[in-house]
Amino acid sequence: MRNAGHDFAAPRQHDSAGWSVVAAVLAAGLRYEGYEPCGCSREPKFRPRTRAEVRNRREHAGRHQLPPAEALSARHL
């Protein structure tokens, strides 16, 4: 079991597509941390929610030689 972050909301138990997205985010070394614990930053961080978003960001990372974590955490490509 891994710590996915304090803002992690688990998909339903039988949602295999949702869990595959979570696995891709965690495999890239990202966590679901939205708000800073000190309260100084109130902007939630982006994480992909669908397989299509993960696929598009991985393709973008490959085309532009970006690290996968940077592509997966980019709000707009």
SELUM-941522 format. One record per residue: x, z, y of N, C-alpha, C in turn; residue in one letter; residue number from 0. Coordinates in nm, 4 decimals. Layout:
+----------+----------+----------+----------+----------+----------+----------+----------+----------+------+-----+
!      nc1 !      nc3 !      nc2 !     cac1 !     cac3 !     cac2 !      cc1 !      cc3 !      cc2 ! type ! seq !
+----------+----------+----------+----------+----------+----------+----------+----------+----------+------+-----+
!        X !        Z !        Y !        X !        Z !        Y !        X !        Z !        Y !    A ! NUM !
...
+----------+----------+----------+----------+----------+----------+----------+----------+----------+------+-----+
This chain:
+----------+----------+----------+----------+----------+----------+----------+----------+----------+------+-----+
!      nc1 !      nc3 !      nc2 !     cac1 !     cac3 !     cac2 !      cc1 !      cc3 !      cc2 ! type ! seq !
+----------+----------+----------+----------+----------+----------+----------+----------+----------+------+-----+
!   0.0846 !   0.0000 !  -0.1170 !   0.0000 !   0.0000 !   0.0000 !   0.0895 !   0.0000 !   0.1237 !    M !   0 !
!   0.0483 !  -0.0743 !   0.2251 !   0.1251 !  -0.0837 !   0.3494 !   0.0414 !  -0.0348 !   0.4655 !    R !   1 !
!   0.1098 !   0.0127 !   0.5678 !   0.0426 !   0.0535 !   0.6899 !   0.0192 !  -0.0710 !   0.7738 !    N !   2 !
!  -0.1059 !  -0.1072 !   0.7922 !  -0.1393 !  -0.2289 !   0.8654 !  -0.1580 !  -0.2041 !   1.0147 !    A !   3 !
!  -0.1517 !  -0.0798 !   1.0581 !  -0.1682 !  -0.0478 !   1.1990 !  -0.2946 !   0.0312 !   1.2233 !    G !   4 !
!  -0.2971 !   0.1029 !   1.3344 !  -0.4120 !   0.1902 !   1.3594 !  -0.5366 !   0.1160 !   1.4051 !    H !   5 !
!  -0.5272 !  -0.0120 !   1.4383 !  -0.6447 !  -0.0901 !   1.4780 !  -0.6904 !  -0.1866 !   1.3688 !    D !   6 !
!  -0.6431 !  -0.1668 !   1.2466 !  -0.6785 !  -0.2544 !   1.1351 !  -0.8218 !  -0.2282 !   1.0905 !    F !   7 !
!  -0.8989 !  -0.3353 !   1.0785 !  -1.0347 !  -0.3297 !   1.0246 !  -1.0357 !  -0.4154 !   0.8985 !    A !   8 !
!  -1.0497 !  -0.3530 !   0.7852 !  -1.0411 !  -0.4231 !   0.6569 !  -1.1598 !  -0.5165 !   0.6366 !    A !   9 !
!  -1.1334 !  -0.6351 !   0.5794 !  -1.2439 !  -0.7234 !   0.5407 !  -1.3222 !  -0.6603 !   0.4253 !    P !  10 !
!  -1.4367 !  -0.7137 !   0.3970 !  -1.5130 !  -0.6638 !   0.2822 !  -1.4307 !  -0.6792 !   0.1551 !    R !  11 !
!  -1.4591 !  -0.5975 !   0.0575 !  -1.3803 !  -0.5908 !  -0.0649 !  -1.3689 !  -0.7253 !  -0.1359 !    Q !  12 !
!  -1.4750 !  -0.8026 !  -0.1399 !  -1.4760 !  -0.9290 !  -0.2145 !  -1.4511 !  -1.0513 !  -0.1262 !    H !  13 !
!  -1.4076 !  -1.0309 !  -0.0023 !  -1.3775 !  -1.1410 !   0.0905 !  -1.2330 !  -1.1863 !   0.0699 !    D !  14 !
!  -1.2116 !  -1.2735 !  -0.0278 !  -1.0753 !  -1.3157 !  -0.0610 !  -1.0108 !  -1.3947 !   0.0532 !    S !  15 !
!  -1.0883 !  -1.4710 !   0.1277 !  -1.0327 !  -1.5459 !   0.2403 !  -0.9833 !  -1.4487 !   0.3484 !    A !  16 !
!  -1.0613 !  -1.3484 !   0.3772 !  -1.0210 !  -1.2488 !   0.4766 !  -0.8960 !  -1.1736 !   0.4354 !    G !  17 !
!  -0.8886 !  -1.1373 !   0.3082 !  -0.7708 !  -1.0652 !   0.2595 !  -0.6468 !  -1.1536 !   0.2574 !    W !  18 !
!  -0.6637 !  -1.2851 !   0.2357 !  -0.5471 !  -1.3731 !   0.2390 !  -0.4923 !  -1.3856 !   0.3809 !    S !  19 !
!  -0.5789 !  -1.3802 !   0.4812 !  -0.5344 !  -1.3812 !   0.6208 !  -0.4583 !  -1.2531 !   0.6511 !    V !  20 !
!  -0.5115 !  -1.1396 !   0.6073 !  -0.4432 !  -1.0108 !   0.6269 !  -0.3058 !  -1.0146 !   0.5601 !    V !  21 !
!  -0.2975 !  -1.0683 !   0.4398 !  -0.1704 !  -1.0761 !   0.3680 !  -0.0703 !  -1.1632 !   0.4436 !    A !  22 !
!  -0.1157 !  -1.2743 !   0.5026 !  -0.0262 !  -1.3617 !   0.5779 !   0.0271 !  -1.2916 !   0.7026 !    A !  23 !
!  -0.0598 !  -1.2183 !   0.7709 !  -0.0182 !  -1.1458 !   0.8918 !   0.0842 !  -1.0384 !   0.8560 !    V !  24 !
!   0.0564 !  -0.9614 !   0.7521 !   0.1485 !  -0.8552 !   0.7122 !   0.2794 !  -0.9113 !   0.6577 !    L !  25 !
!   0.2738 !  -1.0233 !   0.5867 !   0.3947 !  -1.0854 !   0.5327 !   0.4862 !  -1.1356 !   0.6447 !    A !  26 !
!   0.4278 !  -1.1713 !   0.7581 !   0.5072 !  -1.2167 !   0.8726 !   0.5696 !  -1.0998 !   0.9475 !    A !  27 !
!   0.5380 !  -0.9779 !   0.9053 !   0.5950 !  -0.8602 !   0.9698 !   0.5142 !  -0.8080 !   1.0865 !    G !  28 !
!   0.3920 !  -0.8582 !   1.1024 !   0.3053 !  -0.8136 !   1.2113 !   0.2159 !  -0.7001 !   1.1636 !    L !  29 !
!   0.1652 !  -0.6233 !   1.2578 !   0.0694 !  -0.5175 !   1.2283 !  -0.0489 !  -0.5329 !   1.3222 !    R !  30 !
!  -0.1560 !  -0.4665 !   1.2906 !  -0.2768 !  -0.4693 !   1.3738 !  -0.2712 !  -0.3514 !   1.4708 !    Y !  31 !
!  -0.1933 !  -0.3699 !   1.5760 !  -0.1803 !  -0.2701 !   1.6813 !  -0.2363 !  -0.3324 !   1.8078 !    E !  32 !
!  -0.3511 !  -0.2888 !   1.8511 !  -0.4134 !  -0.3497 !   1.9673 !  -0.3782 !  -0.2822 !   2.0970 !    G !  33 !
!  -0.4014 !  -0.1543 !   2.1055 !  -0.3808 !  -0.0828 !   2.2300 !  -0.2598 !   0.0086 !   2.2184 !    Y !  34 !
!  -0.1857 !   0.0186 !   2.3256 !  -0.0699 !   0.1071 !   2.3275 !  -0.1168 !   0.2521 !   2.3173 !    E !  35 !
!  -0.0493 !   0.3342 !   2.2371 !  -0.0923 !   0.4729 !   2.2220 !  -0.0837 !   0.5538 !   2.3507 !    P !  36 !
!   0.0037 !   0.5138 !   2.4427 !   0.0170 !   0.5889 !   2.5675 !  -0.0962 !   0.5572 !   2.6647 !    C !  37 !
!  -0.1707 !   0.4499 !   2.6413 !  -0.2804 !   0.4123 !   2.7292 !  -0.2384 !   0.3272 !   2.8471 !    G !  38 !
!  -0.1094 !   0.2894 !   2.8545 !  -0.0620 !   0.2126 !   2.9697 !  -0.0973 !   0.0643 !   2.9601 !    C !  39 !
!  -0.1232 !   0.0142 !   2.8409 !  -0.1585 !  -0.1264 !   2.8233 !  -0.2896 !  -0.1338 !   2.7469 !    S !  40 !
!  -0.3884 !  -0.2012 !   2.8026 !  -0.5207 !  -0.2056 !   2.7420 !  -0.5575 !  -0.3440 !   2.6915 !    R !  41 !
!  -0.4607 !  -0.4333 !   2.6733 !  -0.4912 !  -0.5678 !   2.6252 !  -0.4658 !  -0.5762 !   2.4754 !    E !  42 !
!  -0.5697 !  -0.6040 !   2.3949 !  -0.5487 !  -0.6132 !   2.2500 !  -0.4630 !  -0.7341 !   2.2142 !    P !  43 !
!  -0.3822 !  -0.7183 !   2.1106 !  -0.2961 !  -0.8261 !   2.0638 !  -0.3752 !  -0.9181 !   1.9715 !    K !  44 !
!  -0.3425 !  -1.0462 !   1.9762 !  -0.4125 !  -1.1454 !   1.8957 !  -0.3596 !  -1.1443 !   1.7524 !    F !  45 !
!  -0.4489 !  -1.1570 !   1.6574 !  -0.4155 !  -1.1801 !   1.5174 !  -0.5159 !  -1.2819 !   1.4650 !    R !  46 !
!  -0.4713 !  -1.3799 !   1.3835 !  -0.5641 !  -1.4803 !   1.3303 !  -0.6703 !  -1.4152 !   1.2422 !    P !  47 !
!  -0.7883 !  -1.4759 !   1.2390 !  -0.8995 !  -1.4208 !   1.1622 !  -0.9444 !  -1.5108 !   1.0483 !    R !  48 !
!  -0.9010 !  -1.6380 !   1.0501 !  -0.9439 !  -1.7315 !   0.9461 !  -0.8226 !  -1.8013 !   0.8848 !    T !  49 !
!  -0.8440 !  -1.8579 !   0.7659 !  -0.7369 !  -1.9335 !   0.7010 !  -0.6960 !  -2.0539 !   0.7843 !    R !  50 !
!  -0.7919 !  -2.1151 !   0.8510 !  -0.7618 !  -2.2319 !   0.9340 !  -0.6685 !  -2.1939 !   1.0488 !    A !  51 !
!  -0.6910 !  -2.0796 !   1.1118 !  -0.6027 !  -2.0342 !   1.2191 !  -0.4618 !  -2.0086 !   1.1659 !    E !  52 !
!  -0.4512 !  -1.9482 !   1.0482 !  -0.3200 !  -1.9232 !   0.9877 !  -0.2513 !  -2.0559 !   0.9574 !    V !  53 !
!  -0.3226 !  -2.1484 !   0.8978 !  -0.2653 !  -2.2795 !   0.8630 !  -0.2177 !  -2.3534 !   0.9880 !    R !  54 !
!  -0.3001 !  -2.3567 !   1.0927 !  -0.2635 !  -2.4273 !   1.2162 !  -0.1403 !  -2.3649 !   1.2809 !    N !  55 !
!  -0.1336 !  -2.2329 !   1.2808 !  -0.0194 !  -2.1662 !   1.3433 !   0.1086 !  -2.1855 !   1.2612 !    R !  56 !
!   0.0963 !  -2.1884 !   1.1293 !   0.2145 !  -2.2144 !   1.0463 !   0.2652 !  -2.3570 !   1.0675 !    R !  57 !
!   0.1743 !  -2.4529 !   1.0770 !   0.2141 !  -2.5914 !   1.1032 !   0.2812 !  -2.6026 !   1.2393 !    E !  58 !
!   0.2261 !  -2.5352 !   1.3384 !   0.2837 !  -2.5359 !   1.4731 !   0.4245 !  -2.4751 !   1.4701 !    H !  59 !
!   0.4421 !  -2.3674 !   1.3974 !   0.5733 !  -2.3031 !   1.3861 !   0.6742 !  -2.3979 !   1.3218 !    A !  60 !
!   0.6317 !  -2.4710 !   1.2199 !   0.7204 !  -2.5660 !   1.1549 !   0.7607 !  -2.6815 !   1.2446 !    G !  61 !
!   0.6654 !  -2.7325 !   1.3228 !   0.6939 !  -2.8452 !   1.4120 !   0.7866 !  -2.8066 !   1.5272 !    R !  62 !
!   0.7727 !  -2.6826 !   1.5754 !   0.8461 !  -2.6406 !   1.6953 !   0.9575 !  -2.5399 !   1.6659 !    H !  63 !
!   0.9935 !  -2.5238 !   1.5392 !   1.0989 !  -2.4328 !   1.4957 !   1.0803 !  -2.2914 !   1.5519 !    Q !  64 !
!   0.9590 !  -2.2402 !   1.5415 !   0.9289 !  -2.1037 !   1.5845 !   0.9266 !  -2.0113 !   1.4641 !    L !  65 !
!   0.9599 !  -1.8849 !   1.4831 !   0.9429 !  -1.7887 !   1.3739 !   0.7935 !  -1.7743 !   1.3409 !    P !  66 !
!   0.7577 !  -1.7580 !   1.2144 !   0.6157 !  -1.7454 !   1.1782 !   0.5444 !  -1.6319 !   1.2520 !    P !  67 !
!   0.6115 !  -1.5199 !   1.2719 !   0.5478 !  -1.4075 !   1.3412 !   0.5110 !  -1.4438 !   1.4842 !    A !  68 !
!   0.5954 !  -1.5196 !   1.5502 !   0.5665 !  -1.5597 !   1.6886 !   0.4463 !  -1.6535 !   1.6932 !    E !  69 !
!   0.4393 !  -1.7461 !   1.5991 !   0.3266 !  -1.8401 !   1.5966 !   0.1963 !  -1.7701 !   1.5608 !    A !  70 !
!   0.2012 !  -1.6754 !   1.4656 !   0.0797 !  -1.6056 !   1.4246 !   0.0270 !  -1.5116 !   1.5331 !    L !  71 !
!   0.1144 !  -1.4648 !   1.6202 !   0.0693 !  -1.3715 !   1.7228 !   0.0367 !  -1.4383 !   1.8546 !    S !  72 !
!   0.0562 !  -1.5710 !   1.8639 !   0.0264 !  -1.6437 !   1.9879 !  -0.1238 !  -1.6632 !   2.0028 !    A !  73 !
!  -0.1766 !  -1.6201 !   2.1151 !  -0.3214 !  -1.6330 !   2.1395 !  -0.3593 !  -1.7805 !   2.1554 !    R !  74 !
!  -0.2819 !  -1.8566 !   2.2300 !  -0.3093 !  -1.9998 !   2.2519 !  -0.1873 !  -2.0797 !   2.2117 !    H !  75 !
!  -0.2110 !  -2.1887 !   2.1398 !  -0.1000 !  -2.2770 !   2.1019 !  -0.1025 !  -2.4022 !   2.1835 !    L !  76 !
+----------+----------+----------+----------+----------+----------+----------+----------+----------+------+-----+
